[in-house]
Each structure stands twice: as C-alpha cells, then as structure tokens.
C-alpha cells in the first residue's frame, strides 16, 4: 500500500504552493505515495495557472475522495483564502490560512487518515499577525500533538544535525546547554538514524566554546554538562564521540566520519548545513535548496523543506522544488520504516 502523504500548502503569498505543484508534476511521486495537499484549492489552482502546467485540481472534503493519480492534485479544501493571492505580501489573512492548513494536516495524521505530513514554508510574521503566537512549525506541531520532548533535525546527504536549542536568543541558548537535554536529543538522533537504515549510528557531539573549551580555558560548559552527557550515552552502549570542536565537526560529518551531529544551538548547526544544502545560482538569481527539516519526538511524521517563503521570487515561477521532492522522499522512507 502506498502511504498517504498530507502536504500543508504553506503561506499562500510565498513559494509553497508553487513548489508543491512543481513537485507533483513528477510522475515518480505518484508511483511511491498518494499525495494530498491540505489548504485552499483556489490557491493551488492559481499556482497551476501561473505555472501553465497540465494539472487538474480536485477539491475534496474527505481523504477517501482523493483520486491519487498523476495529473490530478488532490486538495483537502479548507476554502479559507477568499481572494486572489498577492504574492510577496505579508498579511494576517495568509498567515491564518497557512496556520489552519498546518492544524488540519496534524489532525489528519493523528486520526490516521494520512500516514505522514510534509510542510511547505510559512511566514512567522504573518502567523503572528493572525493571532497565532508560535515561533515556527516545530512548536506548532509540538503544541497540537502535546509533545514535550522534541527536536529539529536537518538532513542533507551525509550531514544530519540535531539541535539542543533552536529559536531562542544566543544568551539563552548557552543556558540551555544541559546534560539531560543533550542526552535527550542524542537519543532522538540515534533512533532517527536507525530509522534511516543505519544499523549502528556514529554520533558526534559538538562543543559549545572554541576548541570545545580547551579544558576550561574558554568556558566551563564542556566539563560540567557536555562531557557528562557523552559519558552517560556511552554507558548505554551508544557510539557517541565528543565534544568535537565545532569548527571541524561538520566537515568530518560531510565526509562520512559521523552519521549524525549534535549542535548546541541554532546557528551552530544551521550555518554549516546551509553552506552545503543551499546553492545560489547567480545567473538565474535563485537559491536551490535540497536539505530538509524533520521534527523528531512527535507521535506523527513531519518533514519540511528547510527554506523560507522566499517572497522576493514568489509567483515568478522560478522557485526550486528540489527540497520539496527530498521532503516527500524522506517522508516515504520514514513511513516505510515505521511500518
């Protein structure tokens, strides 16, 4: 049985609808899964129209009514955006429509009507203008699944990076480098790598400070929190190394020395990830993105493109669908592993 994949449409004014349509132009997607877009059918139709592609939009109100065949985009229609899309414009209306599509795709996954979820990018300002005060998809999913222990995992080829903290200030991020949290996210990363088919994952834990503190010369977090966490994980039988100086850790992982990396804060993990996963095309003036963002610890599967709404190019037909295709691929792999 092919898994049913629910895809939230993202912010209507961004590139989400466009990259969804472009991804669903690939016949190979339908050979592996049954995709259903969750959002406003009119928004998806507008993307189909400006891209001028031969796809039909099938608006449904029940997953059982999906046609699940190439050439037709099934849309679980929330009918929640009653206007033509003004691309590149931040608005509460677009934020509300994006938020509602996320909540609905979560509900469909929790009820078992879809096997997994993929999310297109949202605009955090628009979400908050609509009155929904969340800092991102990860926090929305955690709230609506009542999940307390979760983490963000970034994946691009050999590079798999999980974070001890994400959307907090740098000052607060340092305070969150604590033994129990490091152990928690390391276990999540280990289990995820097993789910990707890696029998004995090799996990490397980054230091927080330059040279991993250099025995306390540049900070005490390694000695007091990070090293005790690593020793505890090793005592459980996990293949965990560290603290590895962050200025060399990620290049080693890209080369295949490690299967997963534990970053101490948002930018420590995101910057090396985006150096390899984001490629700017100077001639086309576009950014090709291939990496994905996976939320671990949830009772449902959630994979997302790891880029934003790209308002500056929305509606121009030049956004790359590579990350959306990779997200769908990882979702299928995780669904298969879970079964």
C-alpha positions, 0 to 999 in steps of 0.5 A, a space after each residue: 500500500 502506498 502511504 498517504 502523504 498530507 502536504 500543508 500548502 504553506 503561506 499562500 503569498 510565498 513559494 509553497 504552493 508553487 513548489 508543491 505543484 512543481 513537485 507533483 508534476 513528477 510522475 515518480 511521486 505518484 508511483 511511491 505515495 498518494 499525495 494530498 495537499 491540505 489548504 485552499 484549492 483556489 490557491 493551488 489552482 492559481 499556482 497551476 495557472 501561473 505555472 501553465 502546467 497540465 494539472 487538474 485540481 480536485 477539491 475534496 472534503 474527505 481523504 477517501 475522495 482523493 483520486 491519487 493519480 498523476 495529473 490530478 492534485 488532490 486538495 483537502 479544501 479548507 476554502 479559507 483564502 477568499 481572494 486572489 493571492 498577492 504574492 510577496 505580501 505579508 498579511 494576517 489573512 495568509 498567515 491564518 490560512 497557512 496556520 489552519 492548513 498546518 492544524 488540519 494536516 496534524 489532525 489528519 495524521 493523528 486520526 490516521 487518515 494520512 500516514 505522514 505530513 510534509 510542510 511547505 514554508 510559512 511566514 512567522 510574521 504573518 502567523 503572528 499577525 493572525 493571532 497565532 503566537 508560535 515561533 515556527 512549525 516545530 512548536 506548532 506541531 509540538 503544541 497540537 500533538 502535546 509533545 514535550 520532548 522534541 527536536 529539529 533535525 536537518 538532513 542533507 546527504 551525509 550531514 544530519 544535525 540535531 539541535 539542543 536549542 533552536 529559536 531562542 536568543 544566543 544568551 539563552 541558548 548557552 543556558 540551555 546547554 544541559 546534560 539531560 537535554 543533550 542526552 535527550 536529543 542524542 537519543 532522538 538522533 540515534 533512533 532517527 538514524 536507525 530509522 534511516 537504515 543505519 544499523 549502528 549510528 556514529 554520533 558526534 557531539 559538538 562543543 559549545 566554546 572554541 576548541 570545545 573549551 580547551 579544558 576550561 580555558 574558554 568556558 566551563 560548559 564542556 566539563 560540567 554538562 557536555 562531557 557528562 552527557 557523552 559519558 552517560 550515552 556511552 554507558 548505554 552502549 551508544 557510539 557517541 564521540 565528543 565534544 568535537 570542536 565545532 569548527 571541524 565537526 561538520 566537515 568530518 560529518 560531510 565526509 562520512 566520519 559521523 552519521 549524525 551531529 549534535 549542535 548546541 544551538 541554532 546557528 551552530 548547526 544551521 550555518 554549516 548545513 546551509 553552506 552545503 544544502 543551499 546553492 545560489 545560482 547567480 545567473 538565474 538569481 535563485 537559491 536551490 535548496 535540497 536539505 530538509 527539516 524533520 521534527 523528531 519526538 512527535 507521535 506523527 511524521 513531519 518533514 519540511 523543506 528547510 527554506 523560507 517563503 522566499 517572497 522576493 521570487 514568489 509567483 515568478 515561477 522560478 522557485 526550486 522544488 528540489 527540497 520539496 521532492 527530498 521532503 516527500 522522499 524522506 517522508 516515504 522512507 520514514 513511513 516505510 520504516 515505521 511500518 
